[in-house]
């Protein structure tokens, strides 16, 4: 099978970065975010209300890192930050940014009964017995991803400036040497965070070119089949169009966020 042949891969979190247009086209075409080029050679997408901005660090054909900042008012100092390192699947980034854009369009952040921790628990992620001091980890059933919640309070500006660890993190690959990570500071809207966690934990499958799958993940992913049709470009999850989350129900009071 040619290396560029499209295949269906699961789980999503180990499938590789995918198509960046899954993130950017949704923001510009559906939600009216504007695009500019910054002096730092980043592409910056800004919401119509100018209270959120996505910075894309990386040119076409190169690895991409994504950073989203939220503001209370246009021109103010950032209130929160969400960042996705190079290698993060575009579906995870898109789950966060699409939910954020939808909430901003509606002029309010949606409240959901589900939390990231409860979504992961419902999918078999369990508390780790080896969480570092000051953190609470949930580990994927295969052991190759974790969701980390930092305990205690730190000033939000220190988190945004990366002076202290973020409140929430998603790490995929070996826990000791993750292939990619996403960080979310205190103040990140909870609906987009929960949608990102849902994408992070979905089994998939997703469409990728065979040579896009990271070599270190080949022994950990399942290639289901070669899809029919002519498309050779990565696409969203096969279940796209269905709700990202399971039916909302009140989460047990003892569960962590």
Backbone bond lengths (Angstrom), bond angles and torsions (degrees), N, CA, C in turn:
res aa  C-N    CA-C-N  psi(-1)  N-CA   C-N-CA  omega(-1)  CA-C   N-CA-C  phi
1 X - - - 1.465 - - 1.521 109.17 -
2 X 1.322 119.23 128.05 1.463 121.09 -179.58 1.519 110.84 -57.55
3 X 1.351 115.91 148.01 1.457 119.60 -175.81 1.519 112.45 -63.25
4 X 1.355 116.55 -26.90 1.454 119.77 -177.66 1.525 112.61 -89.45
5 X 1.326 117.92 2.93 1.457 120.56 -178.29 1.521 110.01 -64.71
6 X 1.344 117.31 139.18 1.465 119.56 178.49 1.517 111.01 -74.95
7 X 1.315 116.15 137.39 1.461 122.36 178.61 1.519 108.78 -135.88
8 X 1.316 116.16 161.89 1.455 122.24 173.96 1.522 108.35 -98.84
9 X 1.325 116.00 127.74 1.461 122.22 -171.62 1.527 109.56 -125.68
10 X 1.318 115.96 141.96 1.462 120.67 170.82 1.523 109.14 -143.86
11 X 1.354 118.11 150.29 1.458 127.59 0.59 1.526 111.85 -79.22
12 X 1.316 114.93 161.33 1.463 120.48 -177.92 1.520 112.19 -57.18
13 X 1.328 117.64 -42.65 1.468 121.07 -171.72 1.516 113.26 -63.31
14 X 1.341 118.21 -16.54 1.459 121.43 -179.76 1.527 112.23 -111.77
15 X 1.333 117.09 7.69 1.466 121.04 -171.26 1.518 114.15 -83.08
16 X 1.329 118.13 -11.26 1.456 120.21 -176.58 1.515 111.67 104.40
17 X 1.345 117.89 171.37 1.461 121.48 -168.79 1.517 115.77 -68.81
18 X 1.323 119.63 -30.23 1.458 120.28 179.10 1.521 113.05 74.45
19 X 1.323 115.69 -157.72 1.464 122.83 -171.43 1.525 110.55 -97.22
20 X 1.339 116.68 118.02 1.468 121.37 -178.95 1.520 112.37 -62.02
21 X 1.323 118.09 -25.05 1.463 120.69 -178.69 1.527 111.97 -65.97
22 X 1.321 116.37 -19.80 1.457 119.43 174.99 1.523 110.64 -60.01
23 X 1.322 116.49 -30.57 1.470 121.68 178.20 1.523 110.83 -86.01
24 X 1.310 116.67 -54.60 1.466 120.24 -168.77 1.525 113.30 -74.35
25 X 1.337 117.90 -37.49 1.459 119.29 -178.04 1.525 111.68 -64.90
26 X 1.332 116.33 -36.14 1.456 119.46 178.35 1.525 111.05 -64.00
27 X 1.321 117.12 -41.43 1.464 120.39 -179.06 1.523 111.80 -65.95
28 X 1.326 116.86 -43.87 1.465 119.19 -175.48 1.523 112.48 -80.66
29 X 1.328 117.40 -44.70 1.462 120.52 -173.72 1.520 112.65 -77.29
30 X 1.333 117.30 -38.80 1.464 120.46 -174.81 1.519 113.42 -96.76
31 X 1.329 117.23 -30.79 1.461 119.36 -171.53 1.526 114.17 -118.26
32 X 1.332 118.00 -0.62 1.450 120.72 172.82 1.509 116.10 72.71
33 X 1.346 118.21 24.90 1.457 119.89 176.32 1.529 108.95 -72.33
34 X 1.327 116.40 139.72 1.463 121.26 -179.94 1.520 110.28 -90.12
35 X 1.331 115.84 153.94 1.456 122.04 -177.30 1.522 110.05 -120.19
36 X 1.337 116.04 131.60 1.465 121.65 176.68 1.520 108.86 -137.92
37 X 1.321 115.33 164.27 1.462 121.97 176.45 1.518 108.12 -106.18
38 X 1.324 117.78 129.02 1.457 121.46 -177.04 1.530 110.49 -90.83
39 X 1.350 117.83 163.10 1.473 120.28 176.35 1.521 112.66 -60.73
40 X 1.338 117.17 -22.30 1.466 120.74 179.15 1.521 112.28 -85.46
41 X 1.334 117.22 11.76 1.466 123.41 179.31 1.520 112.29 66.55
42 X 1.312 116.92 27.37 1.446 121.81 172.07 1.527 109.39 -97.65
43 X 1.325 115.72 155.49 1.454 120.38 169.21 1.520 107.06 -97.89
44 X 1.320 116.65 130.13 1.456 122.08 -174.94 1.523 109.24 -119.83
45 X 1.329 115.74 127.00 1.451 122.58 176.97 1.529 107.79 -109.91
46 X 1.337 116.50 126.90 1.463 121.33 -175.39 1.515 110.01 -119.72
47 X 1.326 116.07 136.20 1.461 121.29 -179.83 1.526 110.23 -68.09
48 X 1.335 117.96 153.62 1.471 120.07 179.30 1.525 113.45 -56.27
49 X 1.344 117.44 -32.99 1.461 120.48 179.29 1.520 112.29 -82.68
50 X 1.350 116.46 -7.24 1.469 123.56 176.77 1.528 112.76 62.93
51 X 1.317 117.57 26.73 1.465 120.73 175.75 1.531 111.78 -108.47
52 X 1.333 117.45 8.04 1.463 121.63 174.93 1.512 108.38 -151.18
53 X 1.324 116.58 145.09 1.463 121.43 179.81 1.519 109.36 -146.41
54 X 1.319 115.41 139.67 1.458 123.31 176.74 1.522 108.47 -111.11
55 X 1.331 116.81 124.78 1.460 122.15 175.97 1.519 108.89 -106.66
56 X 1.329 116.35 130.82 1.454 122.86 -179.49 1.521 107.75 -111.31
57 X 1.312 116.01 116.47 1.459 121.47 -177.74 1.522 108.51 -106.32
58 X 1.323 116.38 104.47 1.462 121.40 -178.84 1.511 110.44 142.75
59 X 1.314 116.49 136.88 1.451 121.38 -179.45 1.519 110.61 -88.13
60 X 1.339 115.13 169.77 1.463 120.43 178.60 1.527 109.55 -57.92
61 X 1.310 115.63 130.73 1.456 120.66 179.89 1.516 114.42 90.82
62 X 1.326 117.69 -5.90 1.461 121.10 179.41 1.526 109.93 -115.52
63 X 1.328 117.68 161.86 1.462 119.70 177.17 1.526 111.56 -59.21
64 X 1.308 115.80 145.50 1.454 121.63 -174.71 1.525 110.51 -119.32
65 X 1.317 115.79 135.58 1.465 121.88 169.54 1.526 107.14 -114.54
66 X 1.326 115.79 145.24 1.458 122.06 -174.48 1.524 109.99 -122.19
67 X 1.329 117.00 139.15 1.465 121.31 175.17 1.523 109.24 -136.42
68 X 1.322 115.89 130.09 1.465 121.96 177.69 1.524 107.95 -115.63
69 X 1.329 116.57 131.57 1.458 121.68 174.19 1.516 109.18 -117.93
70 X 1.330 115.33 143.58 1.449 121.37 175.51 1.517 110.22 -116.30
71 X 1.326 116.10 145.43 1.458 122.64 -175.64 1.531 109.57 -130.20
72 X 1.333 115.74 147.31 1.459 118.58 175.15 1.518 110.79 -71.69
73 X 1.325 116.90 -39.96 1.466 123.28 177.28 1.522 108.27 -140.89
74 X 1.336 118.22 154.44 1.465 120.34 178.61 1.524 111.61 -56.64
75 X 1.316 116.00 133.04 1.456 121.41 177.98 1.512 115.09 86.57
76 X 1.336 117.32 -6.10 1.463 120.16 179.11 1.528 110.51 -77.77
77 X 1.327 115.69 170.01 1.459 120.05 173.95 1.528 109.26 -67.46
78 X 1.342 118.22 148.01 1.468 119.56 -178.97 1.528 112.02 -58.27
79 X 1.325 115.16 136.58 1.455 121.40 177.14 1.517 111.08 -88.43
80 X 1.335 116.99 -33.54 1.457 121.32 -178.93 1.530 109.45 -152.12
81 X 1.327 114.53 165.59 1.465 121.09 179.88 1.522 109.73 -140.62
82 X 1.325 115.36 139.84 1.465 122.66 168.41 1.523 107.04 -126.63
83 X 1.312 117.55 127.33 1.462 119.89 -178.15 1.520 109.84 -130.72
84 X 1.337 115.00 146.35 1.458 122.83 -177.08 1.522 107.08 -130.36
85 X 1.304 117.16 119.00 1.459 120.38 -174.95 1.521 110.88 -73.14
86 X 1.330 114.57 167.36 1.453 121.03 175.11 1.528 109.59 -55.15
87 X 1.312 116.38 134.84 1.458 120.95 -179.58 1.513 114.23 100.10
88 X 1.334 117.34 -11.15 1.461 119.98 177.98 1.527 109.45 -64.55
89 X 1.330 118.97 130.89 1.465 119.53 176.77 1.524 111.35 -57.46
90 X 1.316 115.91 135.92 1.469 120.60 -178.83 1.518 111.44 -58.96
91 X 1.329 117.76 -29.43 1.457 120.68 -179.80 1.519 111.76 -63.68
92 X 1.334 117.67 -34.03 1.467 121.01 178.67 1.525 109.89 -70.50
93 X 1.330 116.61 -45.00 1.463 120.75 177.63 1.528 109.74 -62.01
94 X 1.329 116.71 -45.60 1.458 121.19 -177.65 1.519 111.77 -64.03
95 X 1.330 117.81 -34.88 1.464 119.94 178.19 1.524 110.23 -61.63
96 X 1.332 116.36 -39.96 1.460 120.45 178.66 1.523 111.56 -70.93
97 X 1.330 117.05 -51.29 1.467 119.97 -173.62 1.525 112.02 -69.16
98 X 1.338 117.94 -36.21 1.465 119.63 179.40 1.522 110.82 -66.18
99 X 1.341 116.78 -42.55 1.462 119.72 177.91 1.526 110.74 -64.64
100 X 1.328 116.87 -40.25 1.464 120.46 177.72 1.525 110.61 -62.01
101 X 1.329 117.08 -46.37 1.468 120.85 -179.07 1.523 111.69 -63.52
102 X 1.328 116.26 -39.48 1.468 119.93 178.02 1.524 110.80 -63.13
103 X 1.319 116.03 -43.10 1.470 119.71 -179.44 1.522 110.77 -65.70
104 X 1.329 116.96 -41.46 1.457 119.61 179.43 1.530 111.42 -66.36
105 X 1.332 116.37 -36.22 1.463 119.46 177.26 1.524 111.16 -64.20
106 X 1.337 115.43 -36.11 1.464 120.26 179.06 1.525 112.22 -82.61
107 X 1.341 115.95 -5.64 1.458 123.43 178.93 1.535 113.23 63.98
108 X 1.302 115.80 28.53 1.464 120.00 170.83 1.524 107.85 -162.91
109 X 1.334 114.99 154.93 1.450 120.25 177.45 1.518 108.67 -91.84
110 X 1.345 115.78 127.20 1.450 120.26 -177.94 1.519 110.76 -67.19
111 X 1.317 115.27 143.64 1.456 121.39 175.68 1.523 108.40 -105.45
112 X 1.297 117.11 131.31 1.460 121.79 -178.89 1.521 109.71 -123.51
113 X 1.339 114.99 149.54 1.457 119.07 176.70 1.527 110.78 -69.25
114 X 1.356 116.43 -31.96 1.454 120.00 -179.83 1.526 110.34 -76.18
115 X 1.307 115.68 151.52 1.462 123.18 173.04 1.525 107.57 -122.47
116 X 1.339 118.62 164.16 1.466 118.37 175.92 1.525 112.51 -54.40
117 X 1.325 116.97 -43.52 1.468 119.75 -178.38 1.524 111.78 -64.15
118 X 1.339 117.60 -38.77 1.462 119.53 -178.91 1.525 111.44 -72.58
119 X 1.346 117.59 -35.44 1.460 120.34 175.67 1.530 109.77 -61.17
120 X 1.331 116.88 -45.89 1.457 120.91 -179.48 1.529 110.90 -65.49
121 X 1.327 117.39 -41.76 1.464 120.75 179.52 1.527 110.82 -61.24
122 X 1.323 116.75 -40.41 1.465 120.52 178.97 1.519 111.93 -64.87
123 X 1.336 116.97 -20.89 1.467 121.30 179.75 1.524 112.52 -101.81
124 X 1.321 116.16 14.89 1.459 120.31 172.76 1.505 116.25 91.87
125 X 1.347 118.42 7.80 1.456 120.78 175.92 1.523 108.54 -77.11
126 X 1.306 116.83 134.24 1.458 121.13 -173.24 1.539 111.39 -122.54
127 X 1.339 117.76 152.76 1.471 120.42 177.14 1.523 111.28 -57.75
128 X 1.317 115.26 140.25 1.459 120.21 179.55 1.523 110.44 -84.81
129 X 1.322 115.56 144.33 1.459 121.11 174.67 1.529 111.24 -85.56
130 X 1.331 116.28 -2.27 1.463 120.12 -175.21 1.524 111.72 -123.25
131 X 1.328 117.80 29.01 1.459 120.73 178.32 1.526 109.79 -62.77
132 X 1.330 118.45 136.43 1.475 119.76 175.35 1.529 110.31 -61.28
133 X 1.316 115.60 156.09 1.457 119.86 178.55 1.526 110.24 -59.09
134 X 1.319 115.34 132.02 1.455 119.80 -179.80 1.517 114.09 89.04
135 X 1.345 117.38 4.73 1.461 121.44 -179.17 1.530 109.74 -133.96
136 X 1.327 114.38 156.08 1.458 120.93 172.89 1.522 107.30 -124.88
137 X 1.350 116.98 119.57 1.455 121.96 -177.23 1.518 111.27 -108.22
138 X 1.339 115.69 142.30 1.456 123.13 166.73 1.519 107.16 -113.91
139 X 1.333 116.71 131.72 1.460 121.56 -173.45 1.521 110.18 -110.97
140 X 1.339 115.79 140.82 1.460 121.28 178.14 1.523 110.44 -64.93
141 X 1.334 116.97 154.40 1.468 119.40 179.62 1.518 114.18 -55.19
142 X 1.353 118.11 -32.56 1.462 119.93 179.71 1.519 112.75 -86.36
143 X 1.354 117.35 -3.60 1.459 121.09 178.67 1.509 114.49 79.44
144 X 1.341 117.80 3.11 1.460 120.74 -174.70 1.521 113.62 -108.75
145 X 1.310 116.65 33.44 1.461 121.58 172.51 1.525 106.97 -171.43
146 X 1.334 115.98 153.53 1.454 119.09 175.38 1.516 110.26 -149.04
147 X 1.326 113.53 153.43 1.467 123.12 175.14 1.522 106.26 -113.08
148 X 1.320 117.06 124.41 1.469 122.33 -171.83 1.522 110.47 -117.13
149 X 1.331 115.18 130.03 1.464 122.47 176.64 1.525 108.02 -115.60
150 X 1.329 115.77 119.17 1.459 119.30 176.73 1.521 109.23 -80.38
151 X 1.316 116.01 132.98 1.450 121.81 -179.20 1.523 110.14 -89.16
152 X 1.318 116.69 154.01 1.454 120.46 177.93 1.517 111.63 88.51
153 X 1.313 115.45 173.12 1.461 121.73 -175.27 1.525 110.75 -112.80
154 X 1.342 114.89 139.56 1.455 122.20 171.26 1.531 107.19 -134.66
155 X 1.330 118.67 150.33 1.473 119.76 177.21 1.526 111.21 -56.57
156 X 1.321 116.02 136.56 1.461 118.99 -175.96 1.519 111.58 -61.71
157 X 1.333 117.17 -33.26 1.464 118.24 -178.95 1.531 111.76 -66.60
158 X 1.341 117.67 -29.40 1.459 120.33 176.41 1.527 110.94 -69.80
159 X 1.319 116.35 -36.73 1.463 119.83 176.68 1.522 110.95 -67.20
160 X 1.322 116.50 -46.57 1.463 120.18 -179.42 1.526 110.59 -59.57
161 X 1.326 116.75 -36.90 1.465 122.11 -179.23 1.524 113.07 -83.70
162 X 1.326 117.95 1.66 1.466 124.18 179.11 1.525 112.53 65.98
163 X 1.318 117.52 26.80 1.469 120.66 177.25 1.519 111.58 -81.77
164 X 1.328 116.96 -21.71 1.464 122.71 177.56 1.522 107.69 -135.15
165 X 1.335 117.42 161.25 1.470 119.24 179.46 1.527 111.31 -62.53
166 X 1.328 117.01 151.01 1.463 120.60 179.45 1.526 111.31 -70.69
167 X 1.320 115.93 161.60 1.462 120.11 179.72 1.519 111.68 -68.19
168 X 1.339 117.47 -39.06 1.465 120.81 -179.83 1.521 109.45 -130.60
169 X 1.335 115.64 144.26 1.463 121.34 176.92 1.522 109.56 -140.55
170 X 1.327 115.74 150.01 1.460 123.17 170.66 1.513 107.41 -122.73
171 X 1.320 117.26 125.99 1.457 122.32 -178.13 1.522 109.06 -126.85
172 X 1.327 117.02 132.21 1.461 122.09 -178.91 1.517 110.23 -122.01
173 X 1.327 115.23 145.68 1.450 121.69 -175.09 1.518 109.24 101.24
174 X 1.304 116.98 -159.27 1.454 120.72 177.11 1.521 109.92 -61.84
175 X 1.345 118.61 130.26 1.467 119.60 179.04 1.529 113.13 -57.72
176 X 1.340 117.04 -29.89 1.460 120.67 -179.81 1.537 111.42 -77.34
177 X 1.335 117.03 -33.54 1.461 121.87 179.96 1.534 108.44 -137.48
178 X 1.333 117.04 76.48 1.462 119.22 -176.57 1.532 112.35 -63.55
179 X 1.314 114.62 146.79 1.466 120.71 178.51 1.517 111.41 -75.75
180 X 1.333 116.81 -32.72 1.459 121.78 175.52 1.515 108.33 -156.26
181 X 1.329 114.86 159.98 1.459 119.13 178.14 1.524 109.36 -144.69
182 X 1.307 114.65 155.35 1.463 122.22 174.18 1.521 107.31 -127.03
183 X 1.334 116.24 139.62 1.463 121.76 -177.22 1.525 109.85 -124.39
184 X 1.334 115.08 142.17 1.458 121.06 -178.58 1.526 108.63 -136.49
185 X 1.315 116.14 122.91 1.458 119.91 -177.97 1.528 110.41 -87.25
186 X 1.326 115.07 165.43 1.459 120.15 175.47 1.529 108.54 -58.07
187 X 1.314 116.60 140.45 1.457 120.79 -177.26 1.516 113.70 100.07
188 X 1.348 118.02 -14.10 1.466 120.53 175.77 1.525 108.86 -60.61
189 X 1.332 119.09 132.32 1.468 120.52 178.67 1.527 110.99 -58.00
190 X 1.324 115.43 137.02 1.459 119.20 -170.45 1.517 113.62 -75.65
191 X 1.321 118.38 -29.04 1.465 119.27 178.49 1.528 111.43 -64.32
192 X 1.351 120.41 -50.62 1.466 119.43 175.55 1.532 113.28 -60.43
193 X 1.331 117.32 -37.85 1.463 119.95 178.87 1.527 110.74 -62.54
194 X 1.320 116.88 -42.04 1.460 120.48 -179.53 1.526 110.78 -67.38
195 X 1.329 117.44 -38.19 1.459 120.11 176.97 1.524 110.96 -64.55
196 X 1.334 117.26 -39.29 1.467 120.15 176.77 1.525 110.80 -63.05
197 X 1.340 117.00 -40.48 1.459 120.67 178.13 1.524 111.29 -64.58
198 X 1.330 116.28 -36.63 1.463 119.91 178.06 1.524 111.26 -64.56
199 X 1.342 116.80 -43.00 1.462 120.13 177.08 1.528 110.87 -67.03
200 X 1.324 116.35 -41.41 1.466 122.88 179.80 1.528 111.12 -57.13
201 X 1.318 117.12 -37.66 1.455 121.25 -173.56 1.521 113.94 -98.67
202 X 1.347 118.20 -2.91 1.455 119.13 -178.86 1.522 110.51 -69.87
203 X 1.318 117.76 141.41 1.461 118.84 176.89 1.519 113.10 -69.53
204 X 1.332 116.69 -20.87 1.458 119.72 -176.18 1.529 108.48 97.93
205 X 1.334 117.67 -143.82 1.467 126.90 -0.29 1.522 111.74 -82.19
206 X 1.327 115.47 167.63 1.458 122.56 175.36 1.521 109.13 -128.11
207 X 1.312 114.81 157.95 1.456 121.10 -178.50 1.524 109.90 -89.42
208 X 1.321 115.84 129.88 1.455 122.61 176.82 1.521 109.18 -142.43
209 X 1.316 115.82 154.89 1.456 119.49 165.06 1.518 107.43 -73.93
210 X 1.324 116.04 142.76 1.462 119.52 -172.81 1.515 112.75 -57.25
211 X 1.352 117.61 -34.89 1.456 119.50 -177.25 1.522 112.93 -81.05
212 X 1.343 118.29 -0.61 1.459 121.31 176.26 1.523 112.76 -85.06
213 X 1.308 117.94 -18.51 1.461 120.78 -177.73 1.525 108.51 -69.33
214 X 1.345 118.56 123.72 1.467 119.60 -179.90 1.526 111.72 -55.72
215 X 1.324 116.33 135.29 1.459 121.10 -177.08 1.524 111.63 -57.55
216 X 1.325 117.17 -36.95 1.461 119.92 -177.35 1.517 112.04 -70.23
217 X 1.351 117.09 -12.74 1.459 120.86 -179.33 1.524 113.39 -100.49
218 X 1.320 117.75 -6.09 1.457 119.98 -172.26 1.529 112.76 -57.67
219 X 1.315 116.81 -34.85 1.462 119.42 179.77 1.519 112.48 -79.42
220 X 1.347 116.99 -7.44 1.463 121.17 -174.85 1.518 113.77 -110.71
221 X 1.328 117.16 -8.26 1.463 120.00 -178.81 1.522 109.74 -106.79
222 X 1.321 114.45 162.49 1.457 121.98 174.27 1.517 108.49 -114.97
223 X 1.318 116.56 122.99 1.461 121.93 174.37 1.520 106.19 -95.31
224 X 1.335 116.02 112.20 1.456 120.35 -169.49 1.516 112.66 -78.68
225 X 1.328 116.53 -51.36 1.453 119.72 -177.70 1.518 108.56 -170.51
226 X 1.317 115.52 166.24 1.462 119.99 172.25 1.520 107.54 -88.87
227 X 1.341 118.62 121.45 1.460 119.83 -177.16 1.516 111.82 -70.93
228 X 1.320 116.04 154.02 1.451 121.48 176.52 1.517 109.81 -80.11
229 X 1.302 118.33 165.66 1.458 121.58 178.94 1.506 111.05 100.94
230 X 1.335 115.98 175.88 1.449 121.24 -174.39 1.514 113.75 -94.88
231 X 1.328 118.47 -14.20 1.456 120.04 -172.34 1.514 111.20 -62.35
232 X 1.325 116.86 133.00 1.459 122.15 175.25 1.521 110.84 -119.58
233 X 1.346 117.17 11.56 1.450 120.51 -177.79 1.518 110.29 -102.47
234 X 1.338 117.70 144.57 1.446 119.85 177.01 1.515 110.74 -58.63
235 X 1.303 115.78 148.22 1.458 121.06 178.40 1.505 109.54 -132.08
236 X 1.300 116.53 -179.61 1.452 121.32 178.89 1.506 110.44 -74.20
237 X 1.338 116.63 -178.98 1.453 120.46 178.60 1.522 111.20 -55.84
238 X 1.321 116.25 148.64 1.451 120.71 179.55 1.522 110.67 -59.09
239 X 1.326 116.98 -30.16 1.450 120.74 -179.99 1.518 111.75 -89.55
240 X 1.336 118.40 19.85 1.453 120.18 179.09 1.515 109.82 -57.46
241 X 1.307 115.36 142.71 1.448 120.63 -176.86 1.509 111.80 102.65
242 X 1.334 117.97 -26.04 1.452 121.29 173.16 1.523 109.11 -84.04
243 X 1.306 118.59 157.26 1.462 119.26 177.74 1.521 110.55 -58.96
244 X 1.312 116.63 142.14 1.469 120.36 177.79 1.515 110.99 -66.27
245 X 1.329 116.80 -32.92 1.445 120.58 -171.89 1.510 111.89 -102.83
246 X 1.331 117.20 153.62 1.460 119.39 170.47 1.512 109.22 -67.13
247 X 1.347 118.06 165.56 1.461 119.63 -179.99 1.513 111.23 -51.70
248 X 1.331 115.20 130.35 1.462 120.26 -175.97 1.506 110.49 -65.56
249 X 1.312 114.54 135.69 1.452 119.95 173.12 1.513 107.42 -149.90
250 X 1.316 118.69 154.47 1.460 119.86 -177.44 1.515 111.53 -58.02
251 X 1.323 115.95 130.89 1.461 120.87 178.04 1.518 109.78 -79.91
252 X 1.345 118.19 143.82 1.474 119.65 176.34 1.508 111.33 -53.70
253 X 1.300 116.76 141.78 1.472 122.09 -174.18 1.511 111.88 -61.31
254 X 1.329 117.75 -27.14 1.465 119.96 -174.39 1.519 112.89 -81.45
255 X 1.321 117.21 -10.80 1.467 117.95 -177.68 1.513 111.10 -72.79
256 X 1.350 113.57 144.88 1.465 119.36 177.92 1.514 109.46 -83.46
257 X 1.344 114.79 160.60 1.440 120.13 173.80 1.518 109.67 -87.65
